């Protein structure tokens, strides 16, 4: 991510114990991300200090936000998508807010744990779109879901977001496409 004149890579890591999975960040002040020095800025101090993966940052109207997939509690049972505000690319502020959890059958395939993960953001035509992965990545039904909010709404309010009841990208047996979940936009 290129934010405020610097490059950032958000990555998940742990100490060998999956329960300790957290988000970390690298920073590079070069205009070109393939040159310059990448500095490890350490663990991102996300609110709640819970298991976390697939973090991403985005900006709307001058406000930075951070999205990630994480556990509600301290044990693996379900992966949800959370949001928090950021003061800058290294500093989360306020509470984490649950935006969505696995609810529909296409989000809960794979059974244990149920999973929504990999949020990616697009902003277009006064709308904010979050495309996310859903279901077990180990299944043929791994799909992409969609949350949509008006750009002028309170993005920290879960009721501002509309969740599609059907996946926006899913397997196509006739086309030999299976498990087309995890995505990224460039």
WOSULMO-V669914 format. One record per backbone hydrogen bond with DSSP energy under -0.5 kcal/mol. NH is the residue of the N-H (numbers start at 1). CO is the residue of the C=O. Records with the same first field share a line. If there is no record, write none. Layout:
BEGIN
NH: CO ; CO
END
This chain:
BEGIN
3: 1 ; 6
6: 3
7: 28
8: 1
9: 26
11: 9 ; 24
13: 22
18: 16
20: 17
21: 18
22: 13
24: 11
25: 42
26: 9
27: 39
28: 7
33: 31
35: 32
38: 36
39: 27 ; 37
41: 25 ; 39
42: 25
44: 23
46: 44
49: 46
52: 21
53: 69
56: 67
58: 65
60: 63
63: 60
64: 86
65: 58
66: 84
67: 56
68: 82
69: 53
70: 80
71: 51
72: 78
79: 114
80: 70 ; 78
81: 100
82: 68 ; 80
83: 97
84: 66
85: 93
86: 64
87: 91
88: 91
91: 88
92: 90
93: 85
97: 83
99: 81 ; 97
100: 81
107: 104
108: 104
109: 105
111: 108
112: 110
114: 77
115: 107
116: 79
117: 133
120: 131
122: 129
124: 127
127: 124
128: 149
129: 122
130: 147
131: 120 ; 129
132: 145
133: 117
134: 143
135: 107 ; 115
136: 109
139: 136
142: 139
143: 134
144: 169
145: 132
147: 130
148: 162
149: 128
151: 126
153: 150
155: 153
157: 154
158: 156
160: 157
161: 158
162: 148
164: 146 ; 162
168: 144
169: 144
172: 177
176: 173
177: 172
178: 176
179: 140
181: 179
END
